[in-house]
């Protein structure tokens, strides 16, 4: 049995770094300063139509997932995969506003880049208006829709971007 070639292969693999160092990579320790890291600065709000003027006049607005501010919008983005359109509102300006329309959902299978869209009827309810300086915004939202494949009611997470006060 010839051990020379086998030993040469093992030595080459060791020199090439195969198997590597068994020590885990470490990062330098972070010193506690007693303060939290600063919050990231949110993007600037984009006002649709005459929303800025309406807010100054006392209307309640909504800032959607993409920081677009509107008053009773006909469309809005509620999360990364869903967009509402053809919205018709009831109760806008009160403590609770309900909108009915269509939701387009990106189905991320096998990936979001290769996904497809599904459309369904949806309802969104906005609530908990909050004063921010001299403006008021809805701060909570819930959405429901019937899954086109199963008929089951879905209630995905929805996000409003209330401006910092």
C-alpha positions, -999 to 999 in steps of 0.1 A, spaced: 0 0 0 14 34 -10 8 61 16 28 88 -1 0 99 -25 -26 98 2 -5 119 26 2 144 -2 -36 149 -8 -42 154 29 -13 179 32 -26 198 1 -61 200 15 -49 212 49 -27 239 32 -57 250 10 -77 257 41 -102 228 37 -116 222 71 -105 257 82 -97 269 117 -120 255 143 -122 289 161 -155 307 155 -152 341 140 -157 368 166 -166 404 165 -152 429 189 -174 434 220 -198 463 220 -195 486 249 -227 495 267 -232 533 265 -266 534 282 -283 547 250 -301 529 223 -289 532 187 -307 559 168 -339 550 149 -335 551 112 -350 582 96 -382 573 77 -386 585 41 -403 618 35 -441 616 32 -455 619 -3 -488 638 -3 -514 627 -29 -535 654 -46 -547 680 -21 -540 659 10 -517 684 26 -543 712 25 -571 689 36 -550 678 67 -544 715 76 -582 720 73 -589 693 99 -594 662 77 -581 628 89 -555 613 66 -538 579 62 -502 572 53 -499 538 36 -470 513 36 -451 534 10 -454 567 30 -481 580 6 -505 603 25 -541 606 12 -576 614 23 -600 586 15 -577 571 -11 -589 551 -40 -558 529 -38 -532 521 -11 -503 497 -4 -509 478 28 -478 456 29 -451 444 6 -473 419 -12 -507 435 -13 -522 466 -28 -558 478 -25 -576 495 -54 -611 507 -64 -617 516 -27 -650 531 -17 -652 545 18 -679 549 45 -673 568 77 -642 586 66 -633 613 91 -649 595 120 -632 572 146 -636 543 122 -636 543 84 -644 512 63 -632 508 27 -643 481 2 -625 474 -29 -601 449 -46 -568 435 -33 -540 423 -55 -518 398 -37 -483 387 -49 -481 349 -43 -443 344 -36 -441 308 -49 -415 296 -56 -400 331 -50 -415 366 -50 -395 374 -82 -412 344 -99 -445 347 -82 -480 354 -96 -508 377 -86 -542 369 -73 -571 393 -71 -600 393 -46 -626 415 -30 -614 430 3 -625 452 32 -601 475 52 -610 492 84 -590 522 96 -593 534 132 -576 551 162 -570 585 147 -541 603 164 -532 640 164 -497 646 151 -488 683 154 -518 700 138 -527 670 116 -546 638 123 -539 603 109 -555 569 112 -530 547 131 -546 512 130 -558 491 101 -573 456 96 -580 440 63 -600 409 54 -605 392 21 -617 358 8 -589 336 -5 -597 330 -42 -585 293 -40 -601 282 -7 -628 307 0 -614 311 35 -613 346 51 -578 359 54 -566 387 76 -530 396 67 -509 421 85 -514 456 72 -492 486 80 -498 523 82 -469 548 84 -480 573 110 -456 602 108 -434 610 138 -448 637 159 
